[in-house]
Amino acid sequence: MSIEAAVLPTQYEPPGTADFWIPLIGDGAWAFTRACLLAIVSVGLIWWWLHATTKKKALVPSMGQMGTEAVYSFVRNGIAKDLIGSKEFLKFVPLLFSLFIFILVNNLFGVVPPFQNPTMGRIGFPIALTLVVFVVYHWIGIKKHGFIGYWKSLIPAGLPKGMIPAIFFLELITDMFTRPVTLALRLFGNMFAGHIMMLLFITGGWYMLTSGGVLPIFGGVTWIVTFVMTLFELLVEVLQAYVFTLLAALYIGGAIADEH
C-alpha cells in the first residue's frame, strides 16, 4: 500500500464532462436528460411568474409587477431600441425578451438548489438558440434588401475591384460561420467552465474536510472560496444572458440597417 493510500481513505476523482450528462429516460443521442427537464421546468416557471405578476396590473404596481416591468423595460429600451433603432425595434422585443429571460433562468439553475445544473452547460441548447437568431437576422435582412442586395452589401463601398472577392469571402465566413459559432460557444463555455470549477471546489473541499491531518483546514478554506466563486458565478450568469441578447439585437440591427 502506498503512503497516499495509507493517509487518504479513497482516491479523489475530479469532476469531468460526465457530470453534465444525466439521462433520465433512454440513453445516447435521443435521451431525455436532466438538462431537458430543467429547460421545460424553466418555461413553466417563466410562464407562472409572468402570469402572476401581470394578471392584475395596477397604477401602483406590486413588487412582482415592478420586477417584471423593469426586466422588460431593460430589454426593450436598453437592448432592442438602442441597437436596432427606434423605427423597427418593437417587432423584435418579444424575441429578445424571451431569449433573455429563458437564458437567465436556465443559467441561474447552476447555483439555485435543488437544480444546481446550468442548462446552457449542454452545448445543444446554446446551438438551438443560436440557430433561431441566425435564421431570424438573415431572413429579415434578405426580406428587406432582397437576396442579391443582402449579400452584395457585405462588400464595403469604395473597395478596389481586386480586393472584392477576398473581402466578400471573409465577410461570408464571418456571417455564416464565425458569428453563430462564437455566439453559441461563448454562452456554453462560460456556463460549462463556471459550473465545473464550482464542482471541483465543492467536491475537493469535501474530500479534504473528510480526510485526516491538516487537510480539513484546507477544505474549510476551499469552501470559503467556493462561496465567493458562487457570487461571481451569479454575476457571470446574468452577464451571459445579457451578452447573448445584446449580440442577437446587434446582428438583427445590422441586418436591417439601410447601410448593411
C-alpha positions as CSV (number, residue, x, y, z in Angstrom):
1,M,0.0,0.0,0.0
2,S,1.3,3.4,-0.9
3,I,1.8,6.3,1.6
4,E,-1.1,8.2,-0.1
5,A,-3.4,5.3,0.2
6,A,-2.5,4.8,3.9
7,V,-3.2,8.5,4.7
8,L,-6.3,9.1,2.5
9,P,-9.1,6.6,2.6
10,T,-10.2,6.9,-1.0
11,Q,-8.8,8.4,-4.2
12,Y,-10.2,11.8,-5.2
13,E,-11.8,11.9,-8.6
14,P,-12.2,15.4,-10.0
15,P,-15.4,16.2,-11.9
16,G,-15.5,16.0,-15.7
17,T,-17.8,16.2,-18.6
18,A,-19.7,13.1,-17.5
19,D,-21.2,15.2,-14.6
20,F,-23.2,17.1,-17.2
21,W,-24.6,14.0,-18.8
22,I,-27.6,12.9,-16.7
23,P,-30.0,10.8,-18.8
24,L,-33.4,10.4,-17.2
25,I,-35.1,8.4,-20.0
26,G,-33.2,6.4,-22.5
27,D,-29.5,6.9,-23.5
28,G,-27.5,8.1,-26.4
29,A,-28.3,10.9,-28.8
30,W,-32.0,10.8,-28.1
31,A,-32.0,10.5,-24.4
32,F,-34.2,12.7,-22.3
33,T,-31.7,14.3,-19.9
34,R,-31.9,16.3,-16.7
35,A,-31.0,19.4,-18.8
36,C,-34.1,18.8,-21.0
37,L,-36.2,18.6,-17.9
38,L,-34.7,21.8,-16.5
39,A,-35.5,23.6,-19.8
40,I,-39.1,22.5,-19.5
41,V,-39.3,23.5,-15.8
42,S,-37.8,26.9,-16.7
43,V,-40.6,27.5,-19.3
44,G,-43.2,26.6,-16.6
45,L,-41.6,28.9,-14.1
46,I,-41.3,31.8,-16.5
47,W,-45.0,31.4,-17.6
48,W,-46.1,31.3,-13.9
49,W,-44.1,34.4,-13.0
50,L,-45.2,36.5,-16.0
51,H,-48.8,35.4,-15.4
52,A,-48.8,36.0,-11.7
53,T,-47.1,39.5,-12.0
54,T,-49.2,40.8,-14.9
55,K,-52.7,39.5,-14.4
56,K,-53.6,42.3,-12.0
57,K,-51.8,45.3,-13.4
58,A,-52.2,48.4,-11.4
59,L,-51.1,52.0,-11.4
60,V,-49.4,51.4,-8.1
61,P,-47.6,48.1,-9.1
62,S,-46.7,45.3,-6.7
63,M,-43.1,44.2,-6.2
64,G,-43.6,41.4,-8.7
65,Q,-45.1,43.7,-11.3
66,M,-42.3,46.2,-10.8
67,G,-39.7,43.5,-11.3
68,T,-41.2,42.2,-14.5
69,E,-41.7,45.7,-15.9
70,A,-38.1,46.5,-15.0
71,V,-36.7,43.5,-16.9
72,Y,-39.0,44.1,-19.9
73,S,-38.0,47.8,-20.0
74,F,-34.4,46.9,-19.8
75,V,-34.6,44.6,-22.8
76,R,-37.0,46.9,-24.7
77,N,-35.1,50.2,-24.2
78,G,-31.6,49.2,-23.1
79,I,-31.1,46.5,-25.8
80,A,-33.7,46.4,-28.6
81,K,-34.2,50.2,-29.0
82,D,-30.6,51.2,-28.7
83,L,-29.2,48.6,-31.1
84,I,-32.0,48.1,-33.6
85,G,-33.3,51.6,-33.8
86,S,-36.5,53.4,-32.8
87,K,-38.2,52.7,-36.1
88,E,-38.2,48.9,-36.3
89,F,-37.2,47.6,-32.8
90,L,-40.7,46.9,-31.4
91,K,-41.4,43.8,-33.6
92,F,-38.2,42.1,-32.2
93,V,-38.8,42.9,-28.5
94,P,-40.8,39.6,-27.8
95,L,-38.0,37.5,-29.3
96,L,-35.2,39.3,-27.4
97,F,-37.2,39.4,-24.1
98,S,-37.9,35.7,-24.4
99,L,-34.2,34.9,-25.2
100,F,-33.1,37.0,-22.2
101,I,-35.3,35.5,-19.5
102,F,-35.0,32.0,-20.8
103,I,-31.2,32.1,-20.8
104,L,-31.2,33.9,-17.5
105,V,-33.4,31.4,-15.7
106,N,-31.5,28.4,-17.1
107,N,-28.2,30.0,-16.2
108,L,-29.3,30.6,-12.6
109,F,-30.2,27.0,-12.3
110,G,-26.5,26.4,-11.9
111,V,-26.4,27.9,-8.4
112,V,-30.0,27.5,-7.2
113,P,-30.9,24.4,-5.2
114,P,-32.2,21.8,-6.0
115,F,-31.4,22.4,-9.7
116,Q,-27.7,23.2,-9.5
117,N,-27.1,22.4,-13.1
118,P,-26.9,25.2,-15.8
119,T,-29.0,24.1,-18.8
120,M,-26.7,26.1,-21.1
121,G,-23.8,23.9,-19.9
122,R,-25.0,21.4,-22.5
123,I,-23.9,22.6,-25.9
124,G,-27.1,21.6,-27.7
125,F,-29.1,24.4,-26.0
126,P,-26.9,27.3,-27.0
127,I,-26.7,25.9,-30.5
128,A,-30.5,25.7,-30.7
129,L,-30.9,29.3,-29.5
130,T,-28.1,30.5,-31.9
131,L,-29.9,28.9,-34.8
132,V,-33.0,30.9,-34.0
133,V,-31.0,34.1,-34.0
134,F,-29.1,33.1,-37.2
135,V,-32.2,32.3,-39.2
136,V,-34.0,35.5,-38.0
137,Y,-31.4,38.0,-38.8
138,H,-30.6,36.5,-42.2
139,W,-34.3,36.2,-43.1
140,I,-35.2,39.7,-42.2
141,G,-32.1,41.0,-44.0
142,I,-32.9,39.2,-47.2
143,K,-36.6,40.3,-46.8
144,K,-35.6,43.9,-46.6
145,H,-32.7,44.2,-49.1
146,G,-33.5,41.3,-51.4
147,F,-31.4,38.1,-51.8
148,I,-28.8,39.7,-54.1
149,G,-28.8,43.0,-52.3
150,Y,-28.3,41.5,-48.9
151,W,-25.2,39.5,-49.8
152,K,-23.9,42.2,-52.1
153,S,-24.0,44.7,-49.2
154,L,-21.3,42.6,-47.4
155,I,-18.8,44.4,-49.7
156,P,-17.8,47.8,-48.3
157,A,-18.4,50.7,-50.6
158,G,-15.4,52.1,-52.5
159,L,-13.4,48.9,-52.2
160,P,-10.9,48.3,-55.1
161,K,-12.2,45.7,-57.5
162,G,-9.2,43.4,-57.0
163,M,-10.0,43.0,-53.3
164,I,-13.7,42.4,-53.7
165,P,-13.5,38.5,-53.9
166,A,-11.3,38.2,-50.9
167,I,-13.2,40.6,-48.7
168,F,-16.6,39.1,-49.7
169,F,-15.2,35.6,-48.8
170,L,-14.0,36.8,-45.4
171,E,-17.3,38.6,-44.7
172,L,-19.3,35.5,-45.8
173,I,-17.3,33.3,-43.4
174,T,-18.0,35.8,-40.6
175,D,-21.7,35.9,-41.2
176,M,-22.2,32.2,-41.9
177,F,-19.7,30.6,-39.5
178,T,-17.9,32.9,-37.1
179,R,-20.9,34.7,-35.7
180,P,-23.1,31.7,-34.9
181,V,-20.2,29.6,-33.6
182,T,-18.8,32.2,-31.3
183,L,-22.4,33.2,-30.1
184,A,-23.1,29.6,-29.1
185,L,-19.6,28.7,-27.7
186,R,-19.4,31.9,-25.6
187,L,-22.6,31.0,-23.7
188,F,-21.8,27.3,-23.4
189,G,-18.1,27.8,-22.5
190,N,-18.9,30.2,-19.6
191,M,-21.6,28.1,-18.1
192,F,-19.7,24.8,-18.5
193,A,-16.4,26.2,-17.2
194,G,-18.0,28.0,-14.2
195,H,-20.0,25.0,-13.1
196,I,-17.2,22.5,-13.4
197,M,-15.0,24.9,-11.4
198,M,-17.6,25.0,-8.7
199,L,-17.9,21.2,-8.7
200,L,-14.2,20.9,-8.4
201,F,-14.0,23.2,-5.4
202,I,-17.1,21.7,-3.6
203,T,-16.1,18.1,-4.1
204,G,-12.5,18.8,-3.5
205,G,-13.3,20.7,-0.3
206,W,-15.5,17.9,1.0
207,Y,-12.8,15.4,0.2
208,M,-10.3,17.4,2.3
209,L,-12.8,18.0,5.1
210,T,-13.4,14.3,5.5
211,S,-9.7,13.4,5.4
212,G,-7.1,13.4,8.2
213,G,-4.2,15.5,9.1
214,V,-4.2,19.2,8.1
215,L,-6.4,18.7,5.0
216,P,-9.6,19.7,6.8
217,I,-8.1,23.2,7.3
218,F,-7.6,23.5,3.6
219,G,-11.0,22.1,2.9
220,G,-12.6,24.8,5.0
221,V,-10.6,27.5,3.1
222,T,-11.7,25.9,-0.1
223,W,-15.4,26.1,0.8
224,I,-15.0,29.8,1.7
225,V,-13.5,30.3,-1.7
226,T,-16.4,28.4,-3.2
227,F,-18.9,30.8,-1.6
228,V,-17.1,33.7,-3.2
229,M,-17.0,31.9,-6.5
230,T,-20.7,31.3,-6.3
231,L,-21.3,35.1,-6.1
232,F,-19.0,35.6,-9.0
233,E,-20.8,32.8,-10.9
234,L,-24.2,34.6,-10.4
235,L,-22.7,37.7,-12.0
236,V,-21.4,35.7,-14.9
237,E,-24.8,34.0,-15.4
238,V,-26.6,37.4,-15.6
239,L,-23.9,38.8,-17.9
240,Q,-24.0,35.9,-20.3
241,A,-27.8,36.2,-20.7
242,Y,-27.3,39.9,-21.4
243,V,-24.4,39.4,-23.8
244,F,-26.2,36.8,-25.9
245,T,-29.3,39.0,-26.1
246,L,-27.2,42.1,-26.9
247,L,-25.4,40.3,-29.7
248,A,-28.6,39.0,-31.1
249,A,-30.0,42.5,-31.2
250,L,-26.8,43.8,-32.8
251,Y,-27.0,41.2,-35.6
252,I,-30.6,41.9,-36.2
253,G,-30.0,45.7,-36.3
254,G,-27.1,45.2,-38.7
255,A,-29.2,43.0,-41.0
256,I,-32.0,45.6,-41.4
257,A,-29.8,48.7,-41.4
258,D,-30.0,50.8,-44.6
259,E,-26.3,50.8,-44.9
260,H,-26.0,47.0,-44.5
